[in-house]
Amino acid sequence: MIKLTTTEITWIIGELDRNAAINTNAAASTEASTIEKGLLNLKAENLTSMSNKLQEALDGGDKRIAII
């Protein structure tokens, strides 16, 4: 079993949020094609979703996170 501290999870959340912002900014670029914008926005949404799930687990005091 792998154990992660709440601090480590917080760092992961921060990196997910940072990368989501980078992708959102890149999608807003005038140089990005329509397809690139769509993919970058989708990736940003997925990263934000993962971040929110981890934050919810921390806020709820969950001690276990299922990998499915």
PyMOL commands that set and color helices and strands:
alter all, ss='L'
color gray80, all
select helices_A, chain A and resi 6-27+34-59
alter helices_A, ss='H'
color red, helices_A
deselect
rebuild
show_as cartoon
